[in-house]
């Protein structure tokens, strides 16, 4: 019985996700249609004759009614064909594929930074609440969430790339060139996790089972690591999934500050070039990743917490 | 609308409400971080309103003395307290005027997003049936978009101006508040006073405006404050990427973008506008957190 309703739950989530993706594709398509630049002209280049532009318009099917164009787009997309980038003259999917490893590496490193910052600071703060260490850490956390990412990136570049040149200034050349972009990506999330962990742990520390553990004579730090931390970490897992989804969709600002050749930078350039198939492709790609990871989190949450399924 | 009888339940609620607000005010006054936030916000508002009086120079005036002989910007000195920018304009004056742009966009865009979000959340939460479902599905679709990419694309299509930037930010940022309000409405509408109002024959809209909406006021206050912080950061990112308010209007994000190629030789061009953004976001965040703790300690995350 329980297994059946879990299956129904997952099926419902998947169905909703398909609906969301259709909605996203529809809105993206309408937006792309509103772009004032003539796609056939962009594709042909500024020197092409009017006749060439007209034949390209015919060839790309741009003179057909909008709903027909949309259905044709969806039909091709279902077969993995998201069109050809006007600017790069390569298939959109292969353009995304070539950039995705960079974004994935940066996203993974960013998540790692979030955990490396969030967990230790959260533990230290919860271990000695209201101490000067806790106050300092929480002050740092407030500053961390307030700093604009692009600014943080430039400050890190200036400090550790120029003043004390520990990390390379250039593009994604050596493995260490990922360090500064990763810190830029992960800092604000990391300090946010520190705050959430701290308050979740302080709450857990008042629970009966933790008091029992303390009464048995376990030290405060041991209690925190063994009892409070595992319980406080659940709300963080959900948010980590969401972060991962947003990072994988392209980290536009950080990629452009560091010249990191990921999906986000490519999408930003596509917008500047009026490269409509590439814009639509990257937006859809990001949305699909966000939706899929959301389903994964929901299902994981339902498996861990079966009450959700029945509500 | 004909006034309905003042019931004992209303009386008790009014009493409860007053003490609730008094208690919140008391908690807020004792919260040092929130007070610091309030002071920062107040100073920013003063800077924005009185920018013409406070700024030592015209923010758009290039000065010969703002450039060194080799054409690089003058570093901070007696005339240019925070240095000059790449065109020889006074950085401090531009930062003060920049407060106007940031606060205007942050406050107005956030206000619009709140109106849309609260309306959608109310309708989605209160009205069962296809209307409620449709607006919440629309929220799901909007939430699946990569926010920044969508905003950049929209501004690029619509051509950047102050009002376009405000509209686009509101358009991409109403979804979280819609979700929060939706969740709140779902619990509020199950409470006894809604049932009681239905029992005495109150109409749906009367219940929404007179009984549900007032209970959302604390949530609205908190997320209005926190939302300004988010929107200021977002506006800064847009203008950093060149799709915010256009030059020569001073905008903090655009100032950092202009200065980023000089970050080694003239680090003040990046440092000070960034500190201004950070201070603004910090002020609204501290105040918002304080308001949340004051209005409902159970919300502490």
Interface residues (C-beta under 8 A of the other chain):
Chain A: X16 X19 X20 X21 X23 X24 X27 X31 X34 X35 X36 X142 X143 X145 X146 X147 X148 X149 X150 X151 X154 X155 X157 X158 X162 X195 X196 X199 X246 X249 X250 X252 X253 X256 X257 X264 X267 X268 X271 X272 X279 X282 X283 X286 X287 X290 X291 X294
Chain B: X33 X137 X138 X140 X141 X143 X144 X145 X146 X148 X149 X150 X152 X153 X154 X156 X157 X229 X233 X236 X237 X240 X241 X253 X256 X257 X260 X263 X264 X267 X270 X271 X273 X274 X277 X278 X279 X281 X282 X285 X286 X300 X301
